[in-house]
Amino acid sequence: MEDARPRHEEIEEQWTDYAQQHLEGRKVVEVRYMSEEEGDTFGWHKRPLILIFDDKTVLFASQDDEGNGAGSLFGQNQTVGELTFPSL
């Protein structure tokens, strides 16, 4: 018998597992903006914030799933509330 869960729940579970495998428990060891040279390799005119983790994983935002441009990061914390890290 097939799993009765809707497809979107399966996809969410798959990507959540992927994120947990690569990011959970990691420590951010460096934060910087992408250099112009790095942005040029993607053909981007704007540069996103880069997070570098203790296992050398590099994470940065894209405007879409296809990597068509730099994206901004948004978040929240208990000290200042909303956080915005724009692409430059």
GIRANOR-V166259 format. One record per helix or strand of 2 or more residues. SS is the DSSP state (H for helix, E for strand). FROM is the first residue (numbers start at 1). TO is the last residue. If there is no record, write none. Layout:
# GIRANOR-V166259
ss=SS from=FROM to=TO
ss=SS from=FROM to=TO
This chain:
# GIRANOR-V166259
ss=H from=7 to=23
ss=E from=28 to=33
ss=H from=36 to=42
ss=E from=49 to=53
ss=E from=58 to=60
ss=E from=73 to=77
ss=E from=81 to=85
